[in-house]
Each structure stands twice: as structure tokens, then as C-alpha cells.
Amino acid sequence: MTASVPGQQPAPRREYLRAFLIILLLALCLPISAYVVVTQPLVAPIRSTPPAVDAEHLRQHVTYLSETLFPRSFDHPGKLRAASRYIQEQFVAAGATVVVQDVIVQDEKFNNVIARFGPATGKLLVIGAHYDSHGDTPGADDNASGVAGLLELARLFAKHPPTQPVELVAYTLEEPPHFRTDDMGSVWHARSVQGKPVEMMIALEMLGYFKDEEGSQSYPVQHMEKIYPTRGNFIGIVGRFSEWAEVRKLKAAMAGASDLPVVSINAPPALPGVDFSDHRSYWAVDIPAVMVTDTAFFRNPNYHQAGDVAGNLDYVRMAKVVQGVFAFTQR
């Protein structure tokens, strides 16, 4: 179910009640009871007018990362280092305090790139995206799009500093063979902030693929299409049940920042896709974390394929995603 957007009337309350009844029926009919999901209806958008995000800047970042620095995988450490340098340069140009965190894997040094904005004290907000790609694929949507979002957030923070500490983190080694291991760059960063006052972490994971055709959106479990859109024209927010409040706040901010539909899900990590990014590393150290995503392979047929190229992405809608995340930081 999409959130209401500017210019539209809120859905009647009976429609929300109908959604709750459908969820209840799904709880009874889904093949695995652990796959019950919650869509978070009745979230009122918080209207805002965030500064515009330059879609052409996003295109340039994605094109450079996915073409000039192709491929950015563990098997091509030179390209990973070049990607790290590019991200550092962009963060420095935006006026961030930049820190490079070493990630040592098999006696080889990789690194996370961290840009810090805002005051030195207060609850930390972490926004991260991995900059490595899968194997020999270009990795435009996965995940040059997320990194481009980080870089444009840095540009916005330079002009509109956040009122709380914010770390924008570009992670290394999210993709296989390191996914779900202690070698993930996000694991290293999560452990470095463990025990500190952290409000939440937001993972930007594939932000640029949108489709308006009926049937362009699929789901991991049968019957989810009964309560979720069947067109891939929205951005998703994913969290566990314990991230109920975090998902709700982020959804309200993003839904009110532009006309891009925002859809949310709170579900157990057992549901395929729920933990498929760097946010899972923060769950392991008891930090609330959510994922912002175009839903990856549930929509994008080019996932982990040679066709994941810059020309297949929608930079206008991607810019609205970044605007929404920025709006959340300006509460």
C-alpha cells in the first residue's frame, strides 16, 4: 500500500481497515507463519520542501562508478581502491570531515569511507551504501545508485548542516563472497559504533530502477501482491518488527518530501530480502537499522547481471528518493 502523495486525498479509513483484515487473512493462509508482514498504514506524510537534488549529478556518479571503474569487486582491488578515492574526493569537496576506516581481509587492506557532518555530540544517524559490485557486473543500480545518493546527501549537508551527528558511510565488501560474513565493511563500521548513542542506521540499497507497467513488481511470498503494489513505481522501506517506530518516522518524512510513492514493510529477517544489505550488520550489535530500496531482484531483472548499466536507471525518481532521506535528517 502506498502512502498518500501531495495533491491526493487520504484513503478512506475503511480502506485501511480492509488492509488490516487482509493482513490477518494472510497470517492464516501464508505457507510459513513467520512471513506475516505489516505495511504500516495510517502513516501521515510530513509535508516538506527539501532542496532539489540534481538528477544529472546522480547520473554522473553512477556512470563513473559503473563504467570508468567497472568492475568494482573483491577480485579487482585496484578498481575498488579507485572507487574509494573517488568517494573520498567527493566527500572532501562537499566540506565533510572524512575518515578512512581500514578493513583487513585475507591480509589485504580495503576500506570504508566515512563523511561526518553536524555537531560532535548527540545521537548519531548513520546512512550507508556499499560501493563494491558483484563479480564482473557494472553494478549501476547495485549499488552505484546508493553511493550516488550518499554523495548528493553530502552536497546537501554542506548547505544545510544536520542538527545531529550524521555519518555517511561508503562500505566495501558487501557482495559475495563476503556477504553475511565478518568481512563485510559494514560489520567493521557497526562494531566501531557499538555501545555509542546511535539513533538508527539507514542502508541505501539500489535506488534507481522504476517501472510503471502492471506486473512489474514481484514479491518473495505468494499473496503479498494482495496488499502491495503490482507496479514497480515506488521506493520501499524495510525493517524488522522492532524497527516499527523507525520505519514509521522515515516513511512519514519521505512520503511528504515529494510525489514519489513510499511503501513500507516490517517483517522477520526470515522473509527473503529483508536482510539483504548492510543494515543487517547493525542488527547484530543491537542498533536499529532499516533499508531504503527499489526492491532489487523483485523488480530489476538486471540484478547481478551484465545489464545493470547506468542507462537503465531513472534519475529523476532517484533524486526524489534522496530528497526524502534528506527530509528525514532535517526533523
ZAMARGU-4260 file (C-alpha; in steps of 0.2 Angstrom, whole numbers, plus 5000, padded with zeros to 4 digits):
<rodrens>
0) 5000/5000/5000 | 5007/5017/4995 | 5007/5032/5006 | 4996/5047/5001 | 5006/5059/4990
5) 5004/5078/4988 | 4988/5083/4979 | 4979/5067/4983 | 4966/5064/4996 | 4970/5052/5010
10) 4962/5035/5008 | 4946/5032/5017 | 4948/5024/5034 | 4938/5009/5028 | 4952/5005/5016
15) 4965/5004/5030 | 4953/4993/5039 | 4952/4982/5024 | 4971/4981/5023 | 4972/4976/5041
20) 4959/4962/5038 | 4969/4956/5023 | 4985/4955/5033 | 4975/4945/5046 | 4969/4933/5032
25) 4987/4932/5026 | 4993/4927/5043 | 4981/4912/5042 | 4985/4907/5024 | 5003/4910/5021
30) 5013/4894/5020 | 5025/4899/5033 | 5018/4909/5048 | 5034/4918/5051 | 5031/4928/5035
35) 5017/4938/5042 | 5021/4956/5036 | 5015/4974/5041 | 5013/4988/5029 | 5011/5002/5041
40) 4995/5010/5036 | 4989/5027/5043 | 5006/5035/5042 | 5003/5053/5039 | 5016/5061/5027
45) 5025/5076/5035 | 5025/5089/5021 | 5041/5097/5017 | 5050/5106/5003 | 5068/5099/5003
50) 5080/5107/4991 | 5081/5099/4974 | 5093/5085/4971 | 5102/5086/4954 | 5097/5071/4944
55) 5111/5074/4932 | 5124/5073/4946 | 5117/5057/4951 | 5119/5051/4933 | 5137/5056/4933
60) 5141/5047/4949 | 5133/5031/4943 | 5140/5032/4926 | 5158/5035/4933 | 5157/5021/4945
65) 5149/5008/4934 | 5158/5012/4918 | 5175/5020/4921 | 5178/5010/4937 | 5170/4994/4931
70) 5171/4981/4939 | 5172/4986/4957 | 5173/4969/4965 | 5184/4960/4978 | 5193/4952/4963
75) 5198/4969/4956 | 5205/4978/4971 | 5213/4991/4960 | 5196/4997/4955 | 5189/4996/4972
80) 5203/5007/4978 | 5200/5019/4964 | 5181/5020/4969 | 5186/5023/4987 | 5197/5038/4981
85) 5183/5045/4970 | 5171/5044/4985 | 5184/5052/4997 | 5186/5067/4984 | 5168/5070/4983
90) 5166/5070/5002 | 5180/5082/5004 | 5173/5093/4990 | 5157/5094/5000 | 5166/5100/5016
95) 5164/5084/5026 | 5176/5078/5039 | 5182/5062/5031 | 5189/5047/5039 | 5195/5031/5030
100) 5192/5015/5040 | 5203/5000/5036 | 5195/4984/5033 | 5208/4970/5033 | 5203/4954/5024
105) 5215/4940/5019 | 5229/4951/5024 | 5224/4964/5011 | 5218/4981/5016 | 5201/4988/5010
110) 5192/5002/5017 | 5176/5011/5022 | 5175/5030/5018 | 5166/5040/5031 | 5160/5058/5030
115) 5155/5067/5046 | 5143/5081/5047 | 5134/5090/5061 | 5138/5093/5079 | 5151/5082/5088
120) 5138/5077/5102 | 5121/5069/5101 | 5113/5053/5095 | 5122/5048/5079 | 5112/5044/5062
125) 5121/5033/5050 | 5117/5032/5032 | 5127/5020/5022 | 5129/5012/5005 | 5141/4999/4998
130) 5152/5004/4984 | 5158/4987/4978 | 5149/4977/4964 | 5145/4959/4961 | 5159/4950/4951
135) 5161/4957/4934 | 5144/4966/4933 | 5143/4985/4931 | 5133/4987/4947 | 5124/5003/4942
140) 5109/5000/4952 | 5118/4988/4964 | 5125/4999/4971 | 5132/5014/4962 | 5115/5021/4964
145) 5116/5020/4983 | 5133/5028/4983 | 5127/5042/4972 | 5114/5045/4984 | 5127/5047/4998
150) 5137/5059/4988 | 5122/5070/4984 | 5117/5070/5003 | 5134/5076/5006 | 5131/5091/4994
155) 5115/5095/5003 | 5123/5094/5020 | 5136/5106/5015 | 5122/5119/5013 | 5110/5113/5026
160) 5120/5105/5040 | 5111/5092/5051 | 5107/5096/5069 | 5113/5079/5075 | 5129/5070/5071
165) 5127/5061/5054 | 5140/5049/5046 | 5138/5045/5028 | 5147/5028/5026 | 5153/5020/5009
170) 5156/5002/5013 | 5167/4990/5005 | 5164/4971/5003 | 5145/4969/5004 | 5144/4957/4990
175) 5148/4939/4989 | 5159/4930/4994 | 5159/4942/5009 | 5140/4944/5012 | 5134/4938/5029
180) 5152/4936/5035 | 5163/4947/5047 | 5172/4953/5032 | 5158/4965/5026 | 5164/4983/5028
185) 5148/4987/5037 | 5152/4974/5050 | 5168/4984/5054 | 5159/5000/5055 | 5144/4994/5065
190) 5156/4987/5078 | 5166/5003/5079 | 5150/5012/5084 | 5143/4998/5095 | 5139/5005/5113
195) 5139/5023/5107 | 5122/5033/5106 | 5116/5029/5089 | 5098/5033/5084 | 5097/5022/5069
200) 5106/5016/5053 | 5098/5018/5035 | 5105/5007/5021 | 5103/5014/5004 | 5102/4998/4993
205) 5098/5000/4975 | 5088/5017/4972 | 5086/5019/4954 | 5076/5006/4945 | 5057/5010/4942
210) 5044/5003/4931 | 5026/5008/4928 | 5019/4993/4919 | 5007/4982/4928 | 5015/4966/4934
215) 5032/4974/4935 | 5034/4971/4954 | 5035/4954/4962 | 5037/4948/4980 | 5045/4934/4989
220) 5029/4926/4996 | 5013/4922/4987 | 4998/4933/4991 | 5009/4948/4995 | 5003/4956/4979
225) 4986/4957/4988 | 4991/4971/4999 | 5006/4978/4990 | 5008/4987/4973 | 5010/4977/4957
230) 5019/4991/4948 | 5037/4995/4952 | 5034/5013/4953 | 5038/5016/4972 | 5053/5016/4984
235) 5052/5004/4998 | 5057/5005/5017 | 5061/4988/5025 | 5063/4984/5044 | 5060/4971/5057
240) 5045/4972/5068 | 5057/4980/5081 | 5060/4995/5069 | 5042/4999/5069 | 5044/5017/5075
245) 5060/5020/5064 | 5051/5014/5048 | 5036/5024/5053 | 5046/5040/5055 | 5056/5038/5039
250) 5041/5034/5029 | 5032/5050/5035 | 5046/5061/5030 | 5050/5053/5013 | 5031/5052/5008
255) 5029/5071/5012 | 5045/5076/5003 | 5039/5073/4985 | 5026/5064/4975 | 5036/5048/4974
260) 5025/5034/4982 | 5033/5026/4998 | 5029/5008/5003 | 5035/5000/5019 | 5036/4983/5026
265) 5040/4977/5044 | 5044/4958/5043 | 5055/4945/5051 | 5073/4943/5043 | 5067/4925/5038
270) 5057/4934/5024 | 5068/4933/5009 | 5076/4950/5005 | 5073/4958/5022 | 5091/4957/5027
275) 5099/4958/5010 | 5110/4973/5013 | 5122/4982/5026 | 5108/4986/5038 | 5109/4968/5045
280) 5127/4971/5051 | 5119/4984/5064 | 5106/4972/5069 | 5120/4961/5075 | 5126/4974/5088
285) 5108/4980/5093 | 5107/4996/5083 | 5090/4999/5074 | 5093/4999/5056 | 5082/5000/5040
290) 5084/4998/5021 | 5078/5010/5008 | 5077/5001/4991 | 5069/4999/4974 | 5067/4980/4980
295) 5081/4974/4969 | 5078/4957/4960 | 5059/4958/4965 | 5059/4972/4951 | 5075/4974/4942
300) 5079/4959/4930 | 5097/4966/4928 | 5101/4962/4946 | 5119/4954/4947 | 5119/4954/4928
305) 5129/4962/4914 | 5113/4973/4910 | 5114/4983/4927 | 5120/4998/4917 | 5118/5017/4920
310) 5106/5019/4906 | 5093/5008/4914 | 5090/5019/4929 | 5078/5033/4932 | 5087/5048/4939
315) 5073/5059/4942 | 5064/5047/4953 | 5081/5043/4961 | 5083/5061/4965 | 5066/5061/4974
320) 5072/5046/4985 | 5087/5056/4990 | 5076/5071/4994 | 5066/5060/5005 | 5080/5054/5015
325) 5087/5071/5017 | 5070/5077/5023 | 5071/5064/5037 | 5088/5072/5043 | 5080/5089/5044
330) 5067/5085/5058
</rodrens>
